[in-house]
Amino acid sequence: MSVSSAVSASLRDALTFWLPVACAGCGVVDADLCSGCRDALAAHPVRRPIGPGLTVTSALAFEGVAARVVRALKEEGRTSLARDLAPALGEVLRLASPAGALVTTVPSTGAAFRRRGFRPLDVLMRRAGWRHVRLLRLARATDDQRGLGRHARRENVGGAFVSRPLPGGVVVVVDDVVTTGATLAEAARALRAAGADEVVAVALAHTPKRGDLGGESRVIET
């Protein structure tokens, strides 16, 4: 753990000691996550196309309780919430990952890591019990994707990733929240350029109300 990460963790622990804990999903006091909100994080897998030859399987709709809990993890540093989100991520990973596939994640920007002191996807993957390898890195700086439309998002991340060389095979690439699919599509392009025969995309959550994901969604029976 870096010095900045250790300081951030210490500050979070101090605040937890002096301030009452509130449920990340509904705000009820004295519960990190209440039982009702925990139940709301049960996976409801959905598969959607996000580009030529690429679909994404996601576990949760990014709204209501799920959106608030994900934001609390990522922006408030409440990493303990990963244990409650991990089962949903683990379920879609099991559904979507072919046997023998390499699993990797979309990389965080340096600015995001410095601000948070941790990588949310690393925490989620560990809690879900899935090992992954870091294949992708940022080749250039990108702007914050929030607030950008479909075309602007694709332009923003176009050519942003490069991958370590791959000997072929299938790679599963994981993101936390998918909106238009631009980031995952760019990650898939970089992985194929590095030698992957096939890329499978997985996300913890998708944004259902924006209507930005192309194509028809399909609920997956589990």
SELO-72894 format. One record per residue: x, y, z of N, C-alpha, C in turn. Coordinates in Angstrom, 3 decimals. Layout:
BEGIN
R         nX         nY         nZ        caX        caY        caZ         cX         cY         cZ
R          X          Y          Z          X          Y          Z          X          Y          Z
...
END
This chain:
BEGIN
R         nX         nY         nZ        caX        caY        caZ         cX         cY         cZ
R      0.849     -1.191      0.000      0.000      0.000      0.000      0.882      1.237      0.000
R      0.543      2.249     -0.832      1.315      3.477     -0.905      1.064      4.316      0.336
R      1.924      5.357      0.536      1.752      6.250      1.675      0.405      6.955      1.598
R      0.047      7.423      0.384     -1.236      8.122      0.224     -2.410      7.201      0.520
R     -2.304      5.926      0.113     -3.375      4.963      0.394     -3.511      4.729      1.889
R     -2.380      4.618      2.573     -2.406      4.385      4.015     -3.024      5.572      4.746
R     -2.675      6.789      4.305     -3.242      7.991      4.931     -4.743      8.049      4.698
R     -5.172      7.756      3.450     -6.603      7.774      3.138     -7.355      6.763      3.994
R     -6.792      5.555      4.135     -7.434      4.519      4.938     -7.535      4.950      6.399
R     -6.486      5.588      6.921     -6.494      6.040      8.315     -7.554      7.105      8.543
R     -7.674      8.024      7.576     -8.694      9.070      7.698    -10.091      8.480      7.670
R    -10.310      7.502      6.781    -11.618      6.860      6.722    -11.938      6.145      8.034
R    -10.938      5.467      8.602    -11.155      4.765      9.868    -11.493      5.743     10.990
R    -10.806      6.901     11.000    -11.058      7.902     12.035    -12.466      8.464     11.923
R    -12.897      8.754     10.698    -14.246      9.277     10.502    -15.302      8.254     10.896
R    -15.047      6.981     10.585    -15.982      5.926     10.951    -16.137      5.833     12.462
R    -15.040      6.080     13.190    -15.076      6.001     14.650    -15.913      7.131     15.244
R    -15.731      8.350     14.704    -16.380      9.512     15.304    -17.765      9.807     14.744
R    -18.054      9.389     13.533    -19.345      9.690     12.919    -20.180      8.419     12.804
R    -21.499      8.520     12.967    -22.343      7.325     12.838    -22.308      6.782     11.414
R    -22.299      5.473     11.298    -22.304      4.826      9.991    -23.723      4.853      9.440
R    -23.841      5.172      8.158    -25.152      5.185      7.509    -25.138      4.206      6.345
R    -26.267      3.547      6.142    -26.390      2.615      5.027    -26.134      3.341      3.717
R    -25.255      2.783      2.907    -24.904      3.409      1.629    -26.065      3.416      0.653
R    -27.031      2.506      0.868    -28.145      2.411     -0.063    -29.329      3.289      0.272
R    -29.636      3.441      1.566    -30.848      4.178      1.952    -30.618      5.219      3.038
R    -29.450      5.205      3.695    -29.137      6.217      4.689    -29.518      5.885      6.108
R    -30.114      4.719      6.351    -30.459      4.355      7.719    -29.185      4.291      8.563
R    -29.270      4.788      9.787    -28.080      4.907     10.632    -27.711      3.565     11.250
R    -26.386      3.432     11.504    -25.813      2.272     12.205    -25.810      0.994     11.384
R    -25.775      1.133     10.069    -25.613     -0.040      9.198    -24.816      0.386      7.980
R    -23.712     -0.302      7.727    -22.927     -0.019      6.532    -23.776     -0.262      5.291
R    -24.551     -1.348      5.338    -25.533     -1.647      4.301    -26.626     -2.477      4.956
R    -27.862     -1.986      4.922    -28.947     -2.707      5.596    -29.345     -3.946      4.792
R    -30.098     -4.828      5.393    -30.439     -6.089      4.736    -31.281     -5.865      3.487
R    -32.186     -4.883      3.531    -33.009     -4.609      2.357    -32.195     -4.133      1.179
R    -31.237     -3.255      1.421    -30.372     -2.758      0.344    -29.429     -3.853     -0.144
R    -28.994     -4.704      0.762    -28.151     -5.828      0.342    -28.924     -6.742     -0.602
R    -30.189     -6.977     -0.303    -31.016     -7.799     -1.186    -31.180     -7.154     -2.562
R    -31.184     -5.823     -2.607    -31.356     -5.108     -3.875    -30.136     -5.242     -4.787
R    -29.040     -5.783     -4.259    -27.822     -5.960     -5.058    -27.714     -7.360     -5.654
R    -28.784     -8.127     -5.583    -28.775     -9.445     -6.230    -28.666     -9.268     -7.742
R    -27.869    -10.104     -8.371    -27.610     -9.977     -9.799    -28.856    -10.271    -10.629
R    -29.071     -9.460    -11.652    -30.085     -9.700    -12.692    -29.371     -9.532    -14.027
R    -28.644    -10.551    -14.455    -27.746    -10.403    -15.607    -28.475    -10.015    -16.895
R    -27.861     -9.081    -17.604    -28.370     -8.601    -18.883    -27.203     -8.598    -19.873
R    -27.498     -9.014    -21.098    -26.457     -9.002    -22.147    -26.885     -8.054    -23.259
R    -25.974     -7.143    -23.654    -26.275     -6.167    -24.697    -25.100     -6.043    -25.661
R    -25.388     -5.817    -26.944    -24.311     -5.519    -27.889    -23.800     -4.100    -27.680
R    -22.481     -3.903    -27.758    -21.914     -2.557    -27.598    -20.974     -2.197    -28.746
R    -20.908     -3.043    -29.734    -20.059     -2.749    -30.882    -19.982     -3.964    -31.773
R    -19.355     -3.823    -32.934    -19.231     -4.960    -33.850    -18.520     -6.135    -33.181
R    -19.206     -7.258    -33.089    -18.602     -8.457    -32.531    -18.353     -8.409    -31.041
R    -19.013     -7.502    -30.330    -18.756     -7.385    -28.890    -20.068     -7.178    -28.143
R    -20.292     -7.996    -27.124    -21.423     -7.811    -26.215    -20.884     -7.656    -24.802
R    -21.696     -7.055    -23.932    -21.317     -6.928    -22.528    -22.389     -7.588    -21.680
R    -21.964     -8.361    -20.703    -22.864     -8.959    -19.723    -22.708     -8.188    -18.421
R    -23.799     -7.617    -17.941    -23.757     -6.816    -16.717    -24.716     -7.389    -15.690
R    -24.425     -7.097    -14.416    -25.163     -7.735    -13.328    -26.292     -6.886    -12.770
R    -26.106     -5.570    -12.734    -27.032     -4.680    -12.039    -27.381     -3.481    -12.904
R    -28.574     -2.939    -12.718    -28.925     -1.654    -13.311    -28.353     -0.550    -12.430
R    -27.655      0.392    -13.042    -27.007      1.470    -12.293    -28.042      2.556    -11.980
R    -28.854      2.269    -10.988    -29.886      3.186    -10.530    -30.241      2.802     -9.107
R    -30.902      3.701     -8.399    -31.372      3.410     -7.059    -30.271      2.961     -6.119
R    -30.555      1.894     -5.387    -29.616      1.388     -4.387    -28.270      1.030     -5.010
R    -28.292      0.314     -6.123    -27.029     -0.120     -6.729    -26.149      1.068     -7.092
R    -26.731      2.116     -7.683    -25.949      3.290     -8.056    -25.368      3.977     -6.830
R    -26.169      4.095     -5.774    -25.666      4.755     -4.566    -24.545      3.964     -3.915
R    -24.665      2.641     -3.907    -23.621      1.812     -3.288    -22.332      1.862     -4.119
R    -22.447      1.782     -5.438    -21.256      1.860     -6.288    -20.566      3.212     -6.115
R    -21.341      4.288     -6.065    -20.745      5.617     -5.868    -20.067      5.724     -4.514
R    -20.694      5.141     -3.483    -20.088      5.190     -2.150    -18.753      4.447     -2.127
R    -18.679      3.345     -2.833    -17.414      2.609     -2.939    -16.368      3.443     -3.660
R    -16.731      3.963     -4.838    -15.750      4.619     -5.698    -15.377      6.022     -5.231
R    -16.364      6.804     -4.822    -16.113      8.217     -4.549    -15.976      8.541     -3.072
R    -16.511      7.696     -2.198    -16.386      7.944     -0.764    -15.366      7.025     -0.107
R    -14.788      6.119     -0.883    -13.766      5.229     -0.350    -14.278      4.170      0.600
R    -15.568      3.818      0.509    -16.133      2.814      1.422    -15.892      1.422      0.830
R    -14.650      0.994      0.905    -14.236     -0.245      0.239    -14.879     -1.486      0.856
R    -15.386     -1.382      2.082    -16.052     -2.540      2.687    -17.297     -2.938      1.902
R    -17.851     -2.003      1.130    -19.046     -2.309      0.337    -18.754     -3.274     -0.806
R    -17.484     -3.451     -1.132    -17.128     -4.386     -2.211    -17.605     -5.797     -1.893
R    -17.640     -6.157     -0.612    -18.085     -7.520     -0.266    -19.551     -7.738     -0.623
R    -20.342     -6.646     -0.653    -21.759     -6.770     -0.979    -22.017     -6.680     -2.477
R    -21.130     -6.028     -3.210    -21.244     -5.944     -4.662    -20.597     -7.137     -5.354
R    -19.631     -7.748     -4.708    -18.850     -8.816     -5.335    -19.671    -10.016     -5.791
R    -20.685    -10.466     -5.033    -21.434    -11.629     -5.512    -22.082    -11.407     -6.881
R    -22.605    -10.216     -7.136    -23.217     -9.932     -8.436    -22.168     -9.944     -9.542
R    -21.007     -9.344     -9.280    -19.937     -9.367    -10.271    -19.462    -10.791    -10.515
R    -19.293    -11.560     -9.449    -18.861    -12.941     -9.600    -19.827    -13.766    -10.430
R    -21.134    -13.500    -10.276    -22.129    -14.274    -11.025    -22.013    -14.028    -12.529
R    -21.863    -12.752    -12.940    -21.766    -12.499    -14.382    -20.417    -12.944    -14.938
R    -19.387    -12.924    -14.114    -18.109    -13.463    -14.570    -18.226    -14.960    -14.833
R    -18.904    -15.670    -13.959    -19.088    -17.105    -14.176    -19.931    -17.372    -15.430
R    -20.944    -16.549    -15.653    -21.802    -16.726    -16.820    -21.062    -16.464    -18.131
R    -20.222    -15.440    -18.136    -19.666    -14.949    -19.399    -18.274    -15.469    -19.720
R    -17.550    -15.993    -18.749    -16.131    -16.326    -18.957    -15.960    -17.754    -19.456
R    -15.446    -17.938    -20.672    -15.157    -19.300    -21.149    -14.012    -19.921    -20.351
R    -13.993    -21.232    -20.288    -12.912    -21.934    -19.594    -11.572    -21.580    -20.225
R    -10.594    -21.291    -19.391     -9.248    -21.001    -19.872     -9.017    -19.576    -20.326
R    -10.034    -18.712    -20.244     -9.867    -17.330    -20.697     -9.012    -16.539    -19.714
R     -8.230    -15.615    -20.239     -7.550    -14.634    -19.400     -8.566    -13.585    -18.980
R     -8.449    -13.093    -17.760     -9.343    -12.050    -17.266     -8.515    -10.810    -16.953
R     -8.967     -9.666    -17.439     -8.284     -8.410    -17.178     -9.317     -7.341    -16.871
R     -8.852     -6.154    -16.493     -9.757     -5.061    -16.153     -9.393     -3.816    -16.942
R    -10.373     -2.925    -17.088    -10.122     -1.604    -17.667     -9.262     -0.815    -16.679
R     -8.161     -0.229    -17.125     -7.270      0.459    -16.178     -7.836      1.791    -15.701
R     -7.554      2.131    -14.446     -7.885      3.454    -13.925     -6.879      4.474    -14.450
R     -7.315      5.718    -14.526     -6.358      6.779    -14.842     -5.487      7.043    -13.618
R     -4.323      7.604    -13.860     -3.451      7.966    -12.747     -4.106      8.957    -11.803
R     -4.857      9.915    -12.369     -5.526     10.923    -11.540     -6.567     10.279    -10.638
R     -7.329      9.310    -11.179     -8.343      8.640    -10.377     -7.712      7.844     -9.241
R     -6.595      7.173     -9.537     -5.919      6.395     -8.491     -5.378      7.312     -7.397
R     -4.786      8.446     -7.797     -4.257      9.373     -6.794     -5.369      9.962     -5.940
R     -6.523     10.218     -6.541     -7.637     10.802     -5.805     -8.220      9.798     -4.805
R     -8.343      8.539     -5.227     -8.990      7.541     -4.378     -8.019      6.821     -3.450
R     -6.811      6.584     -3.951     -5.852      5.792     -3.190     -6.022      4.297     -3.387
R     -6.915      3.882     -4.263     -7.119      2.469     -4.564     -7.790      2.365     -5.923
R     -7.796      1.135     -6.473     -8.464      0.861     -7.745     -9.733      0.064     -7.453
R    -10.905      0.654     -7.662    -12.153     -0.038     -7.316    -12.281     -1.419     -7.943
R    -11.884     -1.570     -9.204    -12.022     -2.876     -9.847    -11.132     -3.927     -9.204
R     -9.935     -3.529     -8.769     -9.064     -4.489     -8.082     -9.729     -4.994     -6.802
R    -10.326     -4.068     -6.051    -10.993     -4.446     -4.797    -12.172     -5.364     -5.087
R    -12.973     -5.021     -6.098    -14.142     -5.839     -6.437    -13.736     -7.235     -6.908
R    -12.704     -7.308     -7.728    -12.270     -8.609     -8.242    -11.740     -9.497     -7.120
R    -10.989     -8.920     -6.197    -10.490     -9.710     -5.065    -11.653    -10.235     -4.232
R    -12.611     -9.370     -3.944    -13.763     -9.783     -3.145    -14.581    -10.856     -3.856
R    -14.630    -10.780     -5.190    -15.385    -11.769     -5.959    -14.625    -13.080     -6.100
R    -13.348    -13.087     -5.710    -12.548    -14.304     -5.765    -12.017    -14.623     -7.150
R    -11.870    -13.582     -7.994    -11.379    -13.782     -9.357     -9.999    -13.159     -9.521
R     -9.078    -13.948    -10.016     -7.742    -13.439    -10.323     -7.760    -12.793    -11.701
R     -7.016    -11.717    -11.849     -6.922    -11.079    -13.153     -5.493    -10.597    -13.370
R     -5.165    -10.407    -14.625     -3.845     -9.911    -14.991     -4.001     -8.536    -15.611
R     -3.040     -7.673    -15.371     -3.093     -6.326    -15.938     -2.483     -6.355    -17.335
R     -3.344     -6.379    -18.310     -2.897     -6.412    -19.698     -2.902     -5.032    -20.337
R     -3.817     -4.180    -19.905     -4.038     -2.890    -20.560     -3.393     -1.750    -19.777
R     -2.958     -0.750    -20.520     -2.508      0.503    -19.908     -2.940      1.653    -20.795
R     -3.001      2.830    -20.190     -3.368      4.021    -20.940     -2.189      4.480    -21.789
R     -2.448      4.702    -23.079     -1.415      5.189    -23.977     -1.410      6.711    -24.052
R     -2.494      7.325    -23.646     -2.597      8.789    -23.641     -3.648      9.204    -22.626
R     -3.628     10.474    -22.258     -4.600     10.991    -21.304     -5.974     11.101    -21.956
R     -7.013     10.889    -21.162     -8.391     11.046    -21.623     -9.126     11.981    -20.683
R    -10.219     12.564    -21.176    -11.064     13.398    -20.328    -12.023     12.517    -19.540
R    -12.627     13.104    -18.510    -13.660     12.404    -17.758    -14.825     12.111    -18.695
R    -15.292     10.854    -18.700    -16.369     10.451    -19.595    -17.740     10.949    -19.133
R    -17.876     11.313    -17.872    -19.173     11.742    -17.363    -19.657     12.979    -18.098
R    -20.909     12.948    -18.516    -21.490     14.095    -19.196    -21.314     14.080    -20.702
R    -20.499     13.148    -21.220    -20.287     13.072    -22.660    -21.313     12.142    -23.301
R    -21.721     12.456    -24.523    -22.617     11.599    -25.271    -21.865     10.469    -25.946
R    -22.625      9.647    -26.699    -22.046      8.457    -27.317    -20.864      8.795    -28.214
R    -21.037      9.720    -29.161    -19.977     10.036    -30.121    -18.765     10.628    -29.402
R    -19.013     11.544    -28.480    -17.915     12.187    -27.752    -17.143     11.185    -26.907
R    -17.839     10.216    -26.328    -17.164      9.195    -25.523    -16.240      8.344    -26.393
R    -16.720      7.966    -27.560    -15.880      7.138    -28.441    -14.655      7.917    -28.906
R    -14.836      9.187    -29.226    -13.692     10.017    -29.627    -12.710     10.180    -28.465
R    -13.235     10.360    -27.259    -12.399     10.588    -26.088    -11.477      9.413    -25.798
R    -12.005      8.168    -25.953    -11.194      6.994    -25.607    -10.573      6.311    -26.826
R    -10.859      6.801    -28.028    -10.293      6.167    -29.219     -8.772      6.134    -29.189
R     -8.189      4.955    -29.293     -6.736      4.814    -29.266     -6.105      5.038    -27.909
R     -6.928      5.025    -26.843     -6.401      5.360    -25.512     -5.667      4.213    -24.843
R     -5.945      2.958    -25.240     -5.371      1.800    -24.559     -4.387      1.053    -25.449
R     -3.394      0.474    -24.822     -2.531     -0.517    -25.469     -2.449     -1.722    -24.540
R     -2.204     -2.885    -25.126     -2.164     -4.118    -24.353     -0.801     -4.785    -24.481
R     -0.458     -5.537    -23.461      0.703     -6.424    -23.575      0.443     -7.437    -24.682
R      1.492     -7.933    -25.340      1.295     -8.931    -26.401      0.600    -10.177    -25.867
R     -0.267    -10.740    -26.696     -1.037    -11.922    -26.310     -0.833    -13.025    -27.340
R     -0.837    -14.287    -26.888     -0.612    -15.402    -27.808     -1.884    -15.940    -28.450
R     -2.942    -15.134    -28.494     -4.228    -15.616    -28.977     -5.148    -15.930    -27.815
R     -6.176    -16.725    -28.079     -7.095    -17.129    -27.027     -8.154    -16.082    -26.737
R     -8.915    -16.343    -25.656    -10.031    -15.484    -25.269     -9.620    -14.639    -24.066
R     -9.986    -13.363    -24.107     -9.745    -12.455    -22.988    -11.079    -11.885    -22.532
R    -11.313    -11.917    -21.228    -12.483    -11.287    -20.622    -12.034     -9.959    -20.029
R    -12.652     -8.852    -20.455    -12.292     -7.537    -19.936    -13.448     -7.012    -19.088
R    -13.113     -6.517    -17.891    -14.113     -6.159    -16.889    -14.074     -4.661    -16.621
R    -15.270     -4.045    -16.536    -15.400     -2.643    -16.121    -16.424     -2.588    -14.996
R    -16.458     -1.464    -14.278    -17.433     -1.373    -13.190    -18.802     -0.942    -13.696
R    -18.883      0.178    -14.438    -20.157      0.662    -14.951    -20.024      0.920    -16.449
R    -20.950      0.385    -17.233    -20.948      0.601    -18.679    -22.120      1.508    -19.037
R    -21.814      2.555    -19.817    -22.850      3.490    -20.252    -23.076      3.331    -21.753
R    -22.191      3.881    -22.555    -22.307      3.688    -24.001    -21.552      2.466    -24.486
R    -20.617      1.971    -23.683    -19.767      0.859    -24.100    -18.501      1.301    -24.792
R    -18.259      2.614    -24.881    -17.093      3.118    -25.611    -15.781      2.647    -24.992
R    -15.694      2.670    -23.672    -14.447      2.276    -23.007    -14.173      0.794    -23.219
R    -15.193     -0.040    -23.057    -14.998     -1.471    -23.263    -14.690     -1.790    -24.717
R    -15.317     -1.077    -25.656    -15.031     -1.297    -27.073    -13.580     -0.935    -27.401
R    -13.078      0.136    -26.809    -11.683      0.521    -27.025    -10.742     -0.501    -26.395
R    -11.100     -0.998    -25.204    -10.283     -2.027    -24.573    -10.232     -3.283    -25.438
R    -11.382     -3.662    -25.999    -11.433     -4.844    -26.863    -10.576     -4.639    -28.104
R    -10.612     -3.440    -28.679     -9.778     -3.159    -29.865     -8.299     -3.358    -29.541
R     -7.873     -2.818    -28.387     -6.462     -2.922    -28.002     -6.063     -4.371    -27.756
R     -6.947     -5.146    -27.140     -6.641     -6.549    -26.863     -6.557     -7.363    -28.148
R     -7.443     -7.092    -29.093     -7.381     -7.798    -30.375     -6.122     -7.405    -31.135
R     -5.760     -6.128    -31.094     -4.545     -5.667    -31.774     -3.306     -6.327    -31.191
R     -3.375     -6.710    -29.908     -2.240     -7.356    -29.248     -2.211     -8.865    -29.462
R     -3.256     -9.415    -30.116     -3.229    -10.832    -30.434     -4.371    -11.669    -29.931
R     -5.308    -11.088    -29.167     -6.446    -11.874    -28.664     -7.316    -12.335    -29.832
R     -7.740    -13.587    -29.794     -8.640    -14.105    -30.826    -10.073    -13.652    -30.591
R    -10.453    -13.525    -29.327    -11.822    -13.147    -28.979    -11.787    -12.361    -27.681
R    -12.671    -11.371    -27.583    -12.789    -10.576    -26.366    -14.224    -10.639    -25.877
R    -14.380    -10.875    -24.588    -15.685    -10.918    -23.931    -15.712     -9.785    -22.911
R    -16.808     -9.018    -22.872    -16.905     -7.881    -21.958    -17.876     -8.176    -20.821
R    -17.499     -7.758    -19.623    -18.315     -7.935    -18.424    -18.306     -6.622    -17.652
R    -19.445     -6.273    -17.063    -19.517     -5.087    -16.211    -20.346     -5.390    -14.979
R    -20.004     -4.736    -13.888    -20.809     -4.871    -12.685    -22.202     -4.295    -12.918
R    -22.281     -3.111    -13.552    -23.568     -2.433    -13.709    -23.649     -1.739    -15.058
R    -24.890     -1.488    -15.485    -25.141     -0.743    -16.724    -26.131      0.377    -16.435
R    -26.059      1.448    -17.213    -26.972      2.573    -17.038    -28.187      2.377    -17.945
R    -29.345      2.018    -17.376    -30.476      1.633    -18.210    -31.302      2.781    -18.753
R    -31.199      3.960    -18.169    -32.125      5.032    -18.526    -31.616      5.953    -19.624
R    -30.326      5.965    -19.847    -29.773      6.891    -20.831    -30.089      6.473    -22.255
R    -30.286      5.142    -22.460    -30.553      4.673    -23.810    -29.345      4.751    -24.707
R    -28.138      4.794    -24.123    -26.940      4.962    -24.931    -26.385      3.657    -25.463
R    -26.652      2.550    -24.778    -26.149      1.280    -25.271    -26.933      0.879    -26.507
R    -26.223      0.525    -27.550    -26.899      0.178    -28.786    -27.472     -1.226    -28.755
R    -28.469     -1.478    -29.612    -28.987     -2.828    -29.769    -29.968     -3.223    -28.684
R    -30.481     -4.398    -28.825    -31.505     -4.906    -27.917    -30.870     -5.669    -26.767
R    -31.331     -5.378    -25.551    -30.803     -6.083    -24.381    -31.552     -7.397    -24.219
R    -30.889     -8.349    -23.566    -31.501     -9.660    -23.330    -31.209    -10.095    -21.911
R    -32.262    -10.330    -21.130    -32.101    -10.831    -19.773    -31.643    -12.273    -19.840
R    -30.670    -12.628    -19.003    -30.121    -13.978    -19.008    -30.730    -14.758    -17.856
R    -31.296    -15.883    -18.151    -31.845    -16.751    -17.102    -30.712    -17.435    -16.356
R    -30.781    -17.436    -15.028    -29.740    -18.077    -14.222    -30.345    -19.163    -13.350
END
